Amino acid sequence: MKSERKPKIAVTGATGFIGRQFLEDCTASDLSVSALTRTSRQDEVNLTWVLGDLLDVTALSKLIKGVDCVVHLAGATKALRKGDFFSINTDATKQLAQICAENGVKHFVFLSSLAATRPSVSSYASSKSAAEAALSEMSCNMKITVIRAPAVLGPHDSATYPLFANLSKGFLPIPGPAKHFRFSIIDVVDLSKLLLSIACKDCEHEPVITPYGHESIGWQDVANSASRSLNRPIRQFVVPSPIIAFAGRATDIIARISGKAQVFSSEKLQEMKAGDWIASSPVEQPLALDETMQRCLEPFLNRGKQAA
């Protein structure tokens, strides 16, 4: 009896926070993968690196040649100009999907964001929503799956570095505009497993999936979990709305002067003020919140031990 052929997968954003975990899972599953990279890297067993970026049509054509499924993880979460979000998150996504459809790719998996459900709150949210709209017009030519991720947690993520750095010291600054809001989260391990399952299985599922590992948590839940992980109390304090607003505007100015975009900005503040962010599709057997917390805090604790 012949074994079922494993699909060949192409990945963008493979060197990012989520992409690194996804590549690790692909390797563990013995899948053949081609991955886009902006810096030269050494090929490995079952892993071929393609040098280029999302605007390089030649590189994209090489990336997706002969693959069954493209998992598009790359995207802009910070930008100096609003238009940059649309160039990367919308236009580049549409271009990649068109190349895939024209070259016989069977399945296109797009990592979007829960923010896409409220496109008016920020340029990031609007750019993701516009990308989803563009992909929906192409669904008759290729199977397309959209994953609207909520907050994704895991170690070594620059976006959540300040949060876990403060928690490791026993502090939890809570943004005033969002102190009572609740939100869904998913561990990067659980998200990667979901992506891999969708990419590998040729079965029916919803075209848009909004996954979560934990449906509704608040800042008190975060503090309690960190306290259990650290075996010490967490001191919470609310940062007043005017101070948060000032910090957002100041970060915008600093970003423009330095030429370096920051994740926290006045637009990110708008997302924080938009209310609860709750996903709708539970993943199977998610990691416990305390386990996620321990994994996220461990790099900071190890650093402290080495310094001592």
TISEDREN-652770 format. One record per residue (C-alpha): residue in one letter; y, z, x negated. Coordinates in steps of 0.05 Angstrom, whole numbers, padded with zeros to 5 digits. Layout:
BEGIN
(pt "A" (Y Z X))
...
This chain:
BEGIN
(pt "M" (00000 00000 00000))
(pt "K" (00067 -00021 -00029))
(pt "S" (00120 00032 -00038))
(pt "E" (00186 00021 -00002))
(pt "R" (00237 -00014 -00046))
(pt "K" (00295 00031 -00065))
(pt "P" (00363 00002 -00052))
(pt "K" (00411 -00016 -00107))
(pt "I" (00478 00019 -00099))
(pt "A" (00548 00006 -00125))
(pt "V" (00598 00063 -00130))
(pt "T" (00673 00068 -00138))
(pt "G" (00705 00134 -00157))
(pt "A" (00642 00151 -00196))
(pt "T" (00681 00191 -00249))
(pt "G" (00717 00234 -00198))
(pt "F" (00700 00302 -00169))
(pt "I" (00655 00276 -00113))
(pt "G" (00632 00215 -00152))
(pt "R" (00603 00256 -00209))
(pt "Q" (00559 00295 -00161))
(pt "F" (00538 00231 -00125))
(pt "L" (00518 00198 -00190))
(pt "E" (00478 00259 -00209))
(pt "D" (00440 00255 -00143))
(pt "C" (00429 00181 -00151))
(pt "T" (00399 00193 -00220))
(pt "A" (00354 00247 -00193))
(pt "S" (00330 00198 -00139))
(pt "D" (00315 00145 -00192))
(pt "L" (00362 00095 -00160))
(pt "S" (00392 00035 -00194))
(pt "V" (00468 00042 -00194))
(pt "S" (00528 00002 -00217))
(pt "A" (00592 00043 -00223))
(pt "L" (00665 00024 -00233))
(pt "T" (00702 00056 -00291))
(pt "R" (00771 00048 -00321))
(pt "T" (00748 00069 -00391))
(pt "S" (00690 00041 -00431))
(pt "R" (00626 00081 -00422))
(pt "Q" (00555 00074 -00448))
(pt "D" (00503 00048 -00398))
(pt "E" (00445 00094 -00382))
(pt "V" (00376 00085 -00352))
(pt "N" (00387 00057 -00281))
(pt "L" (00463 00064 -00290))
(pt "T" (00507 00005 -00308))
(pt "W" (00582 00016 -00318))
(pt "V" (00630 -00040 -00299))
(pt "L" (00698 -00037 -00333))
(pt "G" (00756 -00048 -00286))
(pt "D" (00794 -00018 -00228))
(pt "L" (00803 -00028 -00153))
(pt "L" (00854 -00084 -00163))
(pt "D" (00809 -00124 -00210))
(pt "V" (00774 -00176 -00167))
(pt "T" (00731 -00200 -00225))
(pt "A" (00706 -00130 -00239))
(pt "L" (00693 -00116 -00165))
(pt "S" (00653 -00180 -00158))
(pt "K" (00611 -00159 -00218))
(pt "L" (00604 -00089 -00191))
(pt "I" (00574 -00109 -00124))
(pt "K" (00531 -00167 -00149))
(pt "G" (00460 -00160 -00122))
(pt "V" (00471 -00091 -00090))
(pt "D" (00448 -00070 -00021))
(pt "C" (00500 -00016 -00008))
(pt "V" (00570 -00001 -00034))
(pt "V" (00594 00072 -00032))
(pt "H" (00669 00070 -00037))
(pt "L" (00692 00139 -00061))
(pt "A" (00755 00119 -00099))
(pt "G" (00822 00133 -00069))
(pt "A" (00891 00162 -00080))
(pt "T" (00901 00235 -00060))
(pt "K" (00968 00239 -00095))
(pt "A" (01022 00187 -00108))
(pt "L" (01094 00182 -00132))
(pt "R" (01112 00133 -00076))
(pt "K" (01087 00129 -00005))
(pt "G" (01070 00056 -00014))
(pt "D" (01020 00074 -00070))
(pt "F" (00976 00108 -00018))
(pt "F" (00972 00043 00021))
(pt "S" (00961 -00001 -00040))
(pt "I" (00899 00040 -00061))
(pt "N" (00873 00071 00002))
(pt "T" (00885 00013 00050))
(pt "D" (00895 -00053 00014))
(pt "A" (00845 -00042 -00042))
(pt "T" (00793 -00017 00008))
(pt "K" (00802 -00078 00052))
(pt "Q" (00797 -00125 -00008))
(pt "L" (00733 -00092 -00034))
(pt "A" (00702 -00095 00035))
(pt "Q" (00719 -00169 00041))
(pt "I" (00687 -00183 -00026))
(pt "C" (00625 -00145 -00004))
(pt "A" (00620 -00183 00062))
(pt "E" (00628 -00250 00027))
(pt "N" (00573 -00234 -00023))
(pt "G" (00519 -00209 00024))
(pt "V" (00525 -00134 00016))
(pt "K" (00488 -00103 00074))
(pt "H" (00523 -00036 00080))
(pt "F" (00592 -00010 00063))
(pt "V" (00602 00066 00062))
(pt "F" (00674 00088 00061))
(pt "L" (00695 00159 00044))
(pt "S" (00755 00171 00089))
(pt "S" (00787 00237 00108))
(pt "L" (00793 00282 00169))
(pt "A" (00867 00271 00159))
(pt "A" (00858 00200 00185))
(pt "T" (00852 00229 00255))
(pt "R" (00926 00247 00252))
(pt "P" (00959 00188 00217))
(pt "S" (01030 00211 00232))
(pt "V" (01026 00274 00190))
(pt "S" (01030 00241 00121))
(pt "S" (01027 00176 00083))
(pt "Y" (00959 00195 00057))
(pt "A" (00933 00206 00128))
(pt "S" (00965 00141 00152))
(pt "S" (00936 00101 00094))
(pt "K" (00865 00126 00108))
(pt "S" (00873 00111 00182))
(pt "A" (00898 00041 00167))
(pt "A" (00838 00030 00121))
(pt "E" (00791 00051 00177))
(pt "A" (00825 00003 00225))
(pt "A" (00818 -00054 00175))
(pt "L" (00744 -00040 00166))
(pt "S" (00731 -00037 00240))
(pt "E" (00753 -00110 00245))
(pt "M" (00701 -00129 00194))
(pt "S" (00642 -00091 00224))
(pt "C" (00612 -00154 00255))
(pt "N" (00599 -00183 00186))
(pt "M" (00571 -00122 00151))
(pt "K" (00546 -00052 00170))
(pt "I" (00603 -00003 00158))
(pt "T" (00599 00073 00158))
(pt "V" (00661 00116 00154))
(pt "I" (00655 00188 00130))
(pt "R" (00716 00230 00150))
(pt "A" (00709 00288 00101))
(pt "P" (00742 00355 00114))
(pt "A" (00762 00400 00056))
(pt "V" (00710 00389 00001))
(pt "L" (00695 00448 -00045))
(pt "G" (00659 00451 -00111))
(pt "P" (00670 00471 -00184))
(pt "H" (00718 00433 -00230))
(pt "D" (00761 00402 -00176))
(pt "S" (00834 00397 -00198))
(pt "A" (00859 00399 -00125))
(pt "T" (00830 00468 -00112))
(pt "Y" (00840 00495 -00183))
(pt "P" (00900 00540 -00164))
(pt "L" (00862 00570 -00105))
(pt "F" (00801 00591 -00145))
(pt "A" (00841 00611 -00206))
(pt "N" (00879 00661 -00163))
(pt "L" (00816 00685 -00128))
(pt "S" (00782 00698 -00194))
(pt "K" (00840 00745 -00211))
(pt "G" (00834 00780 -00144))
(pt "F" (00892 00746 -00107))
(pt "L" (00896 00700 -00047))
(pt "P" (00964 00670 -00033))
(pt "I" (00964 00645 00039))
(pt "P" (01013 00590 00058))
(pt "G" (01056 00617 00115))
(pt "P" (01055 00553 00156))
(pt "A" (00979 00555 00159))
(pt "K" (00963 00629 00158))
(pt "H" (00930 00628 00227))
(pt "F" (00899 00559 00225))
(pt "R" (00825 00546 00218))
(pt "F" (00791 00490 00181))
(pt "S" (00723 00459 00167))
(pt "I" (00695 00455 00096))
(pt "I" (00637 00421 00062))
(pt "D" (00607 00434 -00006))
(pt "V" (00608 00374 -00052))
(pt "V" (00533 00381 -00059))
(pt "D" (00523 00375 00016))
(pt "L" (00571 00316 00021))
(pt "S" (00536 00280 -00035))
(pt "K" (00468 00289 -00003))
(pt "L" (00496 00261 00062))
(pt "L" (00525 00201 00027))
(pt "L" (00460 00188 -00009))
(pt "S" (00420 00194 00055))
(pt "I" (00465 00144 00091))
(pt "A" (00465 00096 00033))
(pt "C" (00389 00097 00025))
(pt "K" (00364 00097 00097))
(pt "D" (00369 00034 00139))
(pt "C" (00371 00072 00205))
(pt "E" (00419 00078 00263))
(pt "H" (00474 00129 00260))
(pt "E" (00545 00136 00285))
(pt "P" (00594 00087 00251))
(pt "V" (00642 00145 00241))
(pt "I" (00616 00213 00218))
(pt "T" (00660 00275 00210))
(pt "P" (00613 00323 00172))
(pt "Y" (00620 00397 00159))
(pt "G" (00580 00451 00125))
(pt "H" (00620 00506 00158))
(pt "E" (00655 00486 00222))
(pt "S" (00711 00536 00229))
(pt "I" (00735 00585 00176))
(pt "G" (00801 00619 00162))
(pt "W" (00835 00651 00102))
(pt "Q" (00803 00718 00118))
(pt "D" (00734 00686 00112))
(pt "V" (00754 00658 00045))
(pt "A" (00778 00726 00021))
(pt "N" (00715 00761 00046))
(pt "S" (00669 00711 00012))
(pt "A" (00707 00716 -00054))
(pt "S" (00705 00791 -00049))
(pt "R" (00629 00790 -00041))
(pt "S" (00622 00741 -00099))
(pt "L" (00667 00780 -00146))
(pt "N" (00646 00849 -00121))
(pt "R" (00719 00869 -00117))
(pt "P" (00774 00869 -00064))
(pt "I" (00818 00808 -00055))
(pt "R" (00892 00822 -00046))
(pt "Q" (00921 00774 00006))
(pt "F" (00994 00759 00013))
(pt "V" (01030 00708 00057))
(pt "V" (01079 00661 00023))
(pt "P" (01137 00653 00073))
(pt "S" (01148 00583 00102))
(pt "P" (01217 00573 00070))
(pt "I" (01188 00587 00001))
(pt "I" (01130 00539 00013))
(pt "A" (01179 00486 00037))
(pt "F" (01223 00495 -00024))
(pt "A" (01162 00491 -00069))
(pt "G" (01142 00425 -00036))
(pt "R" (01210 00394 -00046))
(pt "A" (01214 00420 -00118))
(pt "T" (01146 00390 -00134))
(pt "D" (01169 00323 -00106))
(pt "I" (01230 00324 -00152))
(pt "I" (01189 00345 -00213))
(pt "A" (01138 00289 -00198))
(pt "R" (01193 00237 -00196))
(pt "I" (01225 00261 -00260))
(pt "S" (01160 00268 -00299))
(pt "G" (01127 00206 -00269))
(pt "K" (01064 00247 -00254))
(pt "A" (01042 00254 -00181))
(pt "Q" (01019 00322 -00156))
(pt "V" (00969 00338 -00101))
(pt "F" (01016 00391 -00072))
(pt "S" (01078 00359 -00043))
(pt "S" (01123 00361 00017))
(pt "E" (01076 00313 00052))
(pt "K" (01016 00356 00036))
(pt "L" (01055 00413 00068))
(pt "Q" (01062 00371 00131))
(pt "E" (00986 00366 00133))
(pt "M" (00980 00441 00125))
(pt "K" (01028 00453 00183))
(pt "A" (00992 00404 00229))
(pt "G" (00945 00458 00259))
(pt "D" (00870 00467 00256))
(pt "W" (00828 00415 00220))
(pt "I" (00759 00418 00251))
(pt "A" (00702 00369 00239))
(pt "S" (00648 00352 00290))
(pt "S" (00582 00335 00255))
(pt "P" (00541 00391 00222))
(pt "V" (00501 00373 00160))
(pt "E" (00429 00395 00153))
(pt "Q" (00417 00461 00116))
(pt "P" (00486 00469 00085))
(pt "L" (00497 00514 00026))
(pt "A" (00520 00584 00046))
(pt "L" (00594 00597 00040))
(pt "D" (00581 00652 -00012))
(pt "E" (00540 00604 -00054))
(pt "T" (00596 00553 -00053))
(pt "M" (00645 00607 -00070))
(pt "Q" (00603 00631 -00129))
(pt "R" (00597 00560 -00156))
(pt "C" (00672 00549 -00151))
(pt "L" (00690 00616 -00184))
(pt "E" (00638 00613 -00239))
(pt "P" (00677 00569 -00288))
(pt "F" (00736 00617 -00286))
(pt "L" (00691 00678 -00296))
(pt "N" (00655 00646 -00354))
(pt "R" (00722 00628 -00385))
(pt "G" (00743 00701 -00380))
(pt "K" (00678 00724 -00414))
(pt "Q" (00687 00675 -00471))
(pt "A" (00759 00697 -00482))
(pt "A" (00736 00770 -00485))
